[in-house]
Amino acid sequence: MSSWISKVALALLGVFVLLQGWSQVNSPFSRFGLGEVNTLPFSTQRGFGNLSAGVSSYNFINNINPASYTGFYQEEYTPYQRIVRRDSMRLNPNTGKQERVYYRDTLQRDTLSYVYKSTTFETGVDGTILNTFNENESTQSGDGSLSYLAMGFPIPKFGGISFGLMPYTSIGYDVINRTTLDTTEIAYRYQGEGGLRQFYVGAAGRLGDLSIGFNGRVLFGTLTTTSLVYFPGMANTFGTRTVIRNTVGGMVWEGGAQYEWSLNKDLILRLGAYGSLPSAINTRTDTINERVIFNTTEQFATVESDTLVEDAANAIDFPLTYGGGLVLEKPGEWLVGIDYRGEQWSDIRGFLADQPQNNSYRVAFGGQIAPNPQGSFFGRAKYRVGGYFGQTPLILNGSAVEDFGMTLGVGIPIIRPRQKLHSSMDVALQIGRLGNVQENGFAENYVKLTLGFNLNDNNWIFKSKYY
């Protein structure tokens, strides 16, 4: 491995481990189901609306549709012309010797072929600002963490492989509901923390213009929820606290396909689709019931504890997932596309079945342009814009929770000497709203900033060459 990539990868892996424990976000939407589900691609695609189904490239990783890994090994053909001088041998009557005589020039067409063999390392840092509000009040919170680590490799004359680590769901909330019974104030406090991580590994191969790939995703993590009932107006009184801890582990398989049409020498139309069948994920559940004593500073001390359920086996049905989309692209200069993604959450079982779930969907659209790929610094930068709208799995107050927003992004080139493939720093901004106060009781405005680093090396496994 190139020394500069290995050093960056090891450093960021350490940062990933450290930052996973730091999370100050407080979103009541994460209270339901498995928490807030992360189905986003990496920073490049986040800039143009999260397009995924039809996107493939030799210098960034699209882990949503595994068929895109064939893009790590691509051949680019450039037609050119050359002049060939014809000659022959003849006898010189004056000297009696054979001499070479040039008698005409002809034009010959040929093709110059360049093979892109890109090894890619990607990482991204997320920052989120939330404003959660209802008709009476609002709260602000923030979060920062390393979002993902991933690598992609070419398979010579075939396709590519990729693997990576990232969050799948996150839970973070602290909600207090207060009510009065006669003259006694009663408080109900709900807290949650944790989430699921995913490690994926996938491969793809190409058959003519058709690419087929698969991913295996290993899900693991712990979800902890706490319910507390106490009397805030009365010091040294007893309350009840219930802690439920679900440890989750299992594997999900998914597949994808992409087909390309060359409309002319410059334009490519790519159709993509991906999906996964329902999967059963194992869980182990511990439920602890505690009697606590309350003081005036709203601190609690455990008086007695009783384990109601210990290490109980259960399972979660992960939903049928499917997606598809189109991308029209002039490689290296611009692309536009549209995506659709759906998930069948209404049929799930396990501990999630106690909460009604909705079939979710998302429609995304966007584009990217590099004004002058061979020109100045600002001409080589890639500018991105997009948007999305859809419906989440959550049902609150009898109504589905909707999500919509817009995205902006820029890819800043990082040029290393003697490399045809350039690395980049990719910035993506998402601004959106989750939920509706009138229909769901509360809503959330969010701003998410992703700073991604896309490090490419085309001399890792083998050297690129002209032939």
Residue pairs with C-beta under 8 A, 6 or more apart in sequence:
1 460
2 457
2 459
2 460
4 455
5 119
5 121
5 455
5 457
5 460
8 121
8 123
8 453
8 455
9 121
9 149
9 151
12 123
12 146
12 149
13 149
15 146
16 123
16 146
16 149
16 165
19 144
19 145
19 146
20 145
20 146
20 197
22 144
22 145
23 143
23 145
23 170
23 172
23 193
24 141
24 142
24 143
24 172
25 128
25 130
25 141
25 142
25 143
25 170
25 172
26 130
26 132
26 139
26 141
26 172
26 173
26 174
27 36
27 130
27 132
27 141
27 172
27 173
27 444
28 132
28 173
28 175
28 442
29 36
29 392
29 394
29 401
29 434
29 435
29 444
30 36
30 170
30 171
30 172
30 173
30 192
31 171
31 173
31 175
31 190
31 192
31 225
32 355
32 394
32 396
33 345
33 352
33 355
33 357
33 393
33 394
34 169
34 171
34 196
34 223
34 316
34 352
35 169
35 170
35 171
35 172
35 192
35 194
35 195
35 196
35 223
36 169
36 170
36 171
37 168
37 169
37 393
38 166
38 167
38 168
38 169
38 170
39 64
39 341
39 362
40 46
40 50
41 50
41 51
41 52
41 55
41 62
41 63
41 64
42 60
42 61
42 62
42 63
42 122
42 124
42 148
42 150
42 452
43 122
43 124
43 409
43 426
43 427
43 428
43 450
43 451
43 452
43 454
44 57
44 60
44 384
44 409
44 411
44 424
44 426
44 428
44 452
44 454
45 51
45 52
45 55
45 60
45 62
45 64
46 407
46 409
46 428
46 430
46 450
47 366
47 368
47 384
47 385
47 386
47 407
47 408
47 409
47 410
47 411
47 426
47 427
47 428
47 429
48 335
48 337
48 366
48 367
48 368
48 384
48 385
48 386
48 407
48 409
49 339
49 364
49 365
49 366
49 385
49 386
49 387
49 388
49 407
50 339
50 362
50 364
50 366
50 386
50 388
50 407
51 325
51 327
51 337
51 338
51 339
51 364
51 365
51 366
51 386
52 62
52 64
52 65
52 272
52 274
52 323
52 325
52 339
52 341
52 364
53 64
53 65
53 256
53 258
53 272
53 273
53 274
53 323
53 324
53 325
53 326
53 339
53 340
53 341
54 65
54 258
54 270
54 271
54 272
54 325
54 326
54 327
54 337
54 339
55 62
55 65
55 68
55 270
55 272
55 327
55 335
55 337
56 62
56 65
56 67
56 68
56 70
56 71
56 211
56 258
56 270
56 272
57 68
57 71
58 71
58 72
58 73
58 74
58 116
58 118
58 421
59 118
59 120
59 421
59 422
59 423
59 424
59 454
59 456
60 120
60 122
60 426
60 454
61 68
61 69
61 120
61 122
61 150
61 151
61 152
61 162
61 164
62 68
62 71
63 150
63 162
63 164
63 200
63 202
63 215
64 274
64 323
65 213
65 256
65 258
65 272
65 273
65 274
65 323
66 162
66 202
66 203
66 204
66 213
66 214
66 215
66 254
66 255
66 256
66 274
67 204
67 211
67 212
67 213
67 256
67 257
67 258
67 272
67 274
68 204
68 211
68 213
68 256
68 258
68 272
69 152
69 159
69 160
69 161
69 162
69 202
69 203
69 204
69 213
70 158
70 159
70 160
70 204
70 205
70 206
70 211
70 213
70 258
71 160
72 116
72 117
72 118
72 119
72 120
72 152
72 153
72 154
72 155
72 159
72 160
72 162
73 115
73 116
73 117
73 118
73 154
73 155
73 156
73 157
73 158
73 159
73 160
74 115
74 116
75 113
75 114
75 115
75 116
76 113
76 114
76 115
76 116
77 111
77 112
77 113
78 111
78 112
78 113
78 114
79 109
79 110
79 111
79 112
79 265
80 109
80 110
80 111
80 112
81 107
81 108
81 109
81 110
82 107
82 108
82 110
83 105
83 106
83 107
83 108
84 105
84 106
84 107
84 108
85 102
85 104
85 105
85 106
86 102
86 103
86 104
86 105
86 106
87 100
87 101
87 102
87 103
88 100
88 101
88 103
89 98
89 99
89 100
89 101
90 98
90 99
90 101
91 97
91 98
91 99
92 98
92 99
112 466
113 466
113 467
114 420
114 464
114 466
115 464
115 465
116 420
116 421
116 458
116 464
117 154
117 156
117 458
117 461
117 462
117 464
118 152
118 154
118 421
118 456
118 457
118 458
119 151
119 152
119 153
119 154
119 456
119 457
119 458
119 460
119 461
120 151
120 152
120 454
120 455
120 456
121 150
121 151
121 454
121 455
121 456
121 457
122 148
122 149
122 150
122 151
122 152
122 164
122 452
122 453
122 454
122 455
123 146
123 147
123 148
123 149
123 150
123 452
123 453
124 146
124 147
124 148
124 426
124 450
124 451
124 452
124 453
125 144
125 145
125 146
125 147
125 450
125 451
125 452
126 143
126 144
126 145
126 146
126 147
126 448
126 449
126 450
127 142
127 143
127 144
127 448
127 449
127 450
127 451
128 142
128 143
128 144
128 446
128 447
128 448
128 449
129 140
129 141
129 142
129 446
129 447
130 140
130 141
130 142
130 143
130 444
130 445
130 446
131 138
131 139
131 140
131 444
131 445
131 446
132 138
132 139
132 140
132 141
132 442
132 443
132 444
133 139
133 437
133 442
133 443
133 444
133 445
134 437
134 441
134 442
134 443
135 437
143 172
145 167
147 166
147 167
147 450
148 164
148 165
148 166
148 167
149 164
149 165
149 166
150 162
150 163
150 164
150 165
150 166
151 162
151 163
151 164
152 160
152 161
152 162
153 160
153 161
153 162
153 461
154 160
154 461
155 161
155 203
155 205
156 461
156 462
158 205
158 206
159 203
159 204
159 205
159 206
159 211
159 213
160 203
160 204
161 201
161 202
161 203
161 204
162 200
162 201
162 202
162 203
163 199
163 200
163 201
163 202
164 199
164 200
165 197
165 198
165 199
166 197
166 198
166 200
167 195
167 196
167 197
167 198
168 195
168 196
168 197
168 198
168 217
168 219
168 221
169 195
169 196
169 221
169 223
170 195
171 192
171 193
171 194
171 195
171 223
171 224
171 225
172 192
172 193
173 190
173 191
173 192
174 189
174 190
174 191
175 189
175 190
175 191
176 187
176 188
176 189
176 190
177 187
177 188
177 189
177 190
178 185
178 186
178 187
178 188
178 232
179 185
179 186
179 188
180 186
184 231
184 233
184 234
185 231
185 232
185 233
186 229
186 230
186 231
187 228
187 229
187 230
187 231
187 232
188 227
188 228
188 229
189 226
189 227
189 228
189 229
189 230
190 225
190 226
190 227
190 228
191 225
191 226
191 228
192 223
192 224
192 225
192 226
193 224
194 221
194 222
194 223
194 224
195 221
195 223
196 219
196 220
196 221
196 223
196 248
197 219
197 220
197 221
198 217
198 218
198 219
198 220
199 217
199 218
199 220
200 215
200 216
200 217
200 218
201 215
201 216
202 213
202 214
202 215
202 216
203 213
203 214
204 211
204 212
204 213
204 214
204 256
205 211
205 212
205 213
209 259
209 260
209 261
210 257
210 258
210 259
211 257
211 258
211 259
211 260
212 255
212 256
212 257
213 255
213 256
213 257
214 253
214 254
214 255
214 256
215 253
215 254
215 255
215 256
216 251
216 252
216 253
217 251
217 252
217 253
217 254
218 249
218 250
218 251
219 248
219 249
219 250
219 251
219 252
219 281
220 248
220 249
221 247
221 248
222 245
222 246
222 247
222 248
223 245
223 246
223 248
224 243
224 244
224 245
224 246
225 243
225 244
226 241
226 242
226 243
226 244
227 241
227 242
228 239
228 240
228 241
228 242
228 292
228 300
229 239
229 240
229 241
230 237
230 239
230 240
230 292
230 294
230 300
231 237
231 239
231 294
232 294
232 298
234 294
235 294
235 295
235 296
236 293
236 294
236 295
237 293
237 294
238 291
238 292
238 293
238 294
238 303
239 291
239 292
239 293
239 294
239 300
240 289
240 290
240 291
240 292
241 289
241 290
241 291
241 292
241 300
241 302
242 287
242 288
242 289
242 290
243 286
243 287
243 288
243 290
244 285
244 286
244 287
244 288
245 285
245 286
245 287
245 288
246 283
246 284
246 285
246 314
246 351
247 283
247 284
247 285
247 286
248 281
248 282
248 283
248 316
249 281
249 282
249 283
250 279
250 280
250 281
250 282
251 279
251 281
252 276
252 279
252 281
252 318
253 276
253 277
253 279
254 274
254 275
254 276
254 321
255 274
255 275
255 276
256 272
256 273
256 274
256 275
257 272
257 273
257 274
258 270
258 271
258 272
258 273
259 270
259 271
259 272
260 268
260 269
260 270
261 268
261 269
261 270
262 268
263 269
266 330
267 328
267 329
267 330
268 328
268 329
268 330
268 331
269 326
269 327
269 328
269 329
270 326
270 327
270 328
270 329
271 324
271 325
271 326
272 324
272 325
272 326
272 327
273 322
273 323
273 324
273 325
274 322
274 323
274 324
275 320
275 321
275 322
275 323
276 318
276 320
276 321
277 320
278 317
278 318
278 319
278 320
278 344
278 347
279 317
279 318
280 315
280 316
280 317
280 318
281 315
281 316
281 317
281 318
282 313
282 314
282 315
283 313
283 314
283 315
283 316
283 350
283 351
284 311
284 312
284 313
284 314
285 309
285 311
285 312
285 314
285 351
286 307
286 309
286 310
286 311
286 312
287 307
287 308
287 309
287 310
287 312
288 305
288 306
288 307
288 308
289 305
289 306
289 307
289 308
290 302
290 303
290 304
290 305
290 306
291 302
291 303
291 304
291 305
292 300
292 301
292 302
292 303
293 300
293 301
293 303
294 300
295 301
314 350
314 351
315 349
315 350
316 348
316 349
316 350
316 351
316 352
317 347
317 348
317 349
317 350
318 348
319 343
319 344
319 345
319 347
319 348
320 343
320 344
320 347
321 341
321 342
321 343
321 344
322 341
322 342
323 339
323 340
323 341
323 342
324 339
324 340
325 337
325 338
325 339
325 340
325 364
326 337
326 338
327 335
327 336
327 337
328 335
328 336
328 337
329 335
329 336
329 337
332 370
332 373
333 369
333 370
333 373
334 367
334 368
334 369
334 370
335 367
335 368
336 366
336 367
337 365
337 366
337 367
338 363
338 364
338 365
339 362
339 363
339 364
339 365
340 361
340 362
340 363
340 364
341 361
341 362
341 364
341 390
342 359
342 360
342 361
342 362
343 359
343 360
343 361
343 393
344 359
345 357
345 358
345 359
345 360
345 393
346 357
346 358
346 359
348 357
356 395
357 393
357 394
357 395
358 391
358 392
358 393
358 394
358 395
358 400
358 401
359 391
359 393
360 390
360 391
360 392
360 393
361 390
361 391
362 388
362 389
362 390
362 391
362 403
363 388
363 389
363 390
364 386
364 387
364 388
365 386
365 387
365 388
366 384
366 385
366 386
366 387
366 407
367 384
367 385
367 386
368 382
368 383
368 384
368 409
368 411
369 382
369 383
370 379
370 380
370 381
370 382
370 383
371 378
371 379
371 383
372 379
372 380
373 379
373 380
374 380
377 413
380 413
380 422
381 410
381 411
381 412
381 413
382 410
382 411
382 424
383 409
383 410
383 411
384 407
384 408
384 409
384 410
384 411
384 428
385 406
385 407
385 408
385 409
386 406
386 407
387 404
387 405
387 406
387 407
388 403
388 404
388 405
388 406
388 407
388 432
389 402
389 403
389 404
389 405
390 402
390 403
390 404
391 400
391 401
391 402
391 403
392 400
392 401
392 402
392 403
392 434
394 400
394 401
395 401
396 435
396 439
396 440
396 441
397 439
397 440
397 441
399 436
399 439
399 440
401 434
401 435
401 436
401 440
402 434
402 435
402 436
403 432
403 433
403 434
403 435
404 432
404 433
405 430
405 431
405 432
405 433
405 446
406 430
406 431
406 432
407 428
407 429
407 430
407 431
408 428
408 429
409 426
409 427
409 428
409 429
410 426
410 427
411 424
411 425
411 426
411 454
412 424
412 425
412 426
412 427
413 422
413 423
413 424
414 422
414 423
414 424
414 425
414 455
415 422
415 423
416 422
416 423
419 456
419 457
419 458
419 459
420 458
420 464
421 456
421 457
421 458
422 456
423 453
423 454
423 455
423 456
424 453
424 454
425 451
425 452
425 453
425 454
426 450
426 451
426 452
426 453
426 454
427 449
427 450
427 451
427 452
428 449
428 450
428 452
429 447
429 448
429 449
429 450
430 446
430 447
430 448
430 449
430 450
431 446
431 447
431 448
432 445
432 446
433 443
433 444
433 445
433 446
434 443
434 444
434 446
435 442
435 443
435 444
436 443
437 443
458 464
